[in-house]
Amino acid sequence: MKHLGLCLIAILSLFSSQKVFSQQPSAQEIINNAYKLTLGDKSHIVANMTIIRPDTTKHLAFEGWYEDEENALIYIKEPASEAGTRFLKVQDSIWEFHQKLFQLKSIDSRDYNNSWMGSDFSFNDILKNNNLRFNYTFTFLENVQYLGFDCYQIKLDPKPEIFSVWTSVIMYISTQENMILSAKFYKWDGQPIKELNVLSVEDFDFRTLPQKIEMVNMEKKGFKSILSLESVRFHDIRFKKDFFTVKSFEKFIP
């Protein structure tokens, strides 16, 4: 009977450990949940950005509207010299309308990782073009703490058939809240190109989200940009059928 009891304990322990293990989400699921947290089905943000350079500082204020992962519209409010300039993303295409020049242009897809509005954030960063989710593979590294949060450390590597400016990306994602709290982007020689760091978090519309985020240029000393969210809303948002269209975009006034 004693041996039977030990066997039962061993079997129950095995099933218990398997259950705990099965509850561990995959790296792909963690990445997906992290992006869904900030996007939602529909969202509206009010934000400002400070672009810091060794000899100057520039401030931007803007609003953004997002629908799923397909569509986005960004409207620049400040500075006055660039007020009215706006950006539209429809699926994988991006356009810019420059209010002062009254000119519409399409952004080449090869430039999506380039600087947005002279900042250290890219078009992909601001317009939520989340190609990392689909063009990379994911590997768990060690779990760590960041900003007092328990985090998964996940490495992203481009799939063999994908050309990417990043040879790898290391992300820190909080285990409970699914927030991306830090990400470092590496180039082909193994050196970091840029680093994203969350500086503070806040509750917006019943979600805990990054509130202040810095993007640091690792190749140029003294170059960084800080994005601050003033408000984020996910509920009671409705878009007209033609909201995310070029025709409507050219005439858009919030």
N, C-alpha and C positions, 0 to 999 in steps of 0.2 A: 504494500500500500504506500509505503514511503516513497519507493521508486516511482510509482504511478503519479503521486502528488508532484514530485519533481518534474516529471515529464509534462504534466499539465501546465505547470508554471512556465516551463520552457516554451511550450507551444503557444500559450497565451502571450508571452513576451514577444515571440516572433511575430504574431499577428498584430500586436500593438505597435511594434516598430515599423511594420509594413504600412500600417494605417497612417502613422505620422509621416512616413516618407512619401506616401502617395499624396498627402496634403501639400507638400512642397510644390509650389508652382514652377513651371519651366521658365528658363531665362526668357524665352520668346513671350510667354504670358506676362511676365513682369514688365518687359519693355512695352508691350501693347497696353497694359493697364496704366502705365506711367503717362503715355501720350493721351489716352482717353481721359485721364484725370483733368488735364489742362484744357482739352478741347470741348468735351461734351458733344451732344448732338448739335447744339447751337450755342454761341456765346458772344458776348460783347465786352470789350475791355476799354478802359481809359488809362493811358500810361504816359510816362515821360522818360526821357533818356538823357543822360549826360555823357558826352563823348570827350574823353580826357586825352590830351596830347601834352608832350613836354612843355610846349610854349603857348598852349591855348586850350580853351574849354568851350564846347558847343552844347546847347540845350535844345531838345526836341520835345514837343507834346503831340500826341496823336490818339486817335480812336481806332479800334479794330473790330470787325464783325467776322465771325467764322461759322461755317456750316459743315458739320461732319469733318472729314479730312480733305474734302474736295475743293471747297470754295473759301475765299478770304478777301476782305477789302480793308485796306488801311488808308486813313485820311490824316494828313499832316495838318496840325492846327498852329503850331509855332515851330520855328521863328516866323515872323511876319513875312520875311522874304521868300519863304517856301510854303506858306499856308495855302492849302487847297491842292497841293501835290498829293497824288494818291496812287495806290497800287492795287491791282486786282489779280487774284489767282483763281483760275477755273481749271480744276483737275491738275494737269501738269504744265499749264501755260501761265505765264505771268506778264502783265502789262504795267507800264507806268504812264500816268498822265501828268505832265508838268504844267501846273496852272499858269505860271508866269509866261512860259513860252507858248502856252495853249497847244501843246504837242503831245500826241499819243505815240508810244513806241512799245514794241514787244521786246522783252528781255530774253536774250539767248539762253537756252538751258545750260550752256557751259559756264554761264556767269552766276548761276543760282547760289553758289557757295562764296561769291564775292561780297564785298562790303555793301551793306544797305545804308543809304543816306550818309556815307562817310564814316560809319561806325565800325566797331569790331564784331557786330552781329551781321549775319549774312541774310540774303533774301529768304533762304530756307528756314533760318531761325525765326524770323519775324512772321513770315506767311505760313508757317507750320507745314512745310512740305517735307513730310516725315519719311524720306526715302531710306533712312537708316533701318527702319522696321522691315523693309522688304528686300533690301539689297545686301544685307549683312547676316552673318551667322553669329551665334551668341554662346559664350562660355562663362560658367560661374568661376570666379576667383574666390578669395577669402572674404568672409563677412567682416565689416568694419563699423566703426562709429564715426558719424560726421554731424556736426551741429547738435550733438546730443541724441541723434537718431541712430537706431540700429539699421544698417544698410547692407544690401546685397552689392557686391562688387562684381560687375559683369564686363567682360571684354567683347567688343564687336569687331569682327574681321570681315572685309568685303568678300562676297562670293567670287569664285574664280573668274566668272564671265563678266564681272562688273568692273569698270574702270572707276576708281575713286581717288580723290585728292588725299583721302585719309588712308593710311595703311592699317590703322586700328584706332579704336576709341575705347577708353575706359570710363565706365559710368558707375556712380554711386547712387543707388535708389533705395529709399527708406522702405523697410520691410512691412510696416503697417499702413503707411499713408500712400505708398506708391509714388512718391515725389522723386524726380531726378534732382539730386542735391549737388552733384558735381559731375563734370565730364571733361576729360582731357583728350584732345585730338592729336594724333601722331602722323607725321609724314613718312615717306619711304625710307629715309635714313635713320628712322627711329627717334628723331627729335620731336618734341611737342611743338605744334603750330599755335594752338590756342587752348585756353582753359576756361570752362564755365564753372562759376561757383555761386551757390545761393547764399546770400548774406543774411536774409531774414525770411520768416514765413508768417502767414496771416490767414485768418478765416475769411473766405469770400463766398457768399451765397451757399452756406452750409458745407463748404469744402475747405480743407486746409491746403493752401497752395504757396509756392514760392512768391514772395512779395517784392523782394529786391534781389536782382541777379546781376552779377558782373561777368563780362567776357573779357579776358585778358589776352592780348597779343603776346605770345611767348617769343616771337622773333624780333620785336621792336620794343625796347625798354621804354617804359612810361606811356605805352599805348593801351588803353582799356576803355570800356564803355559800361555804364551802369543803367540797367533797365529797372524802373520802379512802377509797379502796378498800383493805380489809385483806386480802381474798382474793377470787379469782374462779376458778370452776371450770366447765369445759365438758364434761367426760367423766364417764361412769358416773353419770349423773343419770336417774332414772326417776320418773315421776309416775303416781299412781293415776288411773284414768279420770275420777274426779270431783274431782280436785285443784283445778282452776280452775272451780269452780261456787259459786254463792252459798250453797247449802246447806252444803257443806263449809267454805266460807270463814267462816261465822258461828261455827263450832266450832273453827276452826283453832288449833293450838298447835304450834310447831316442835319 
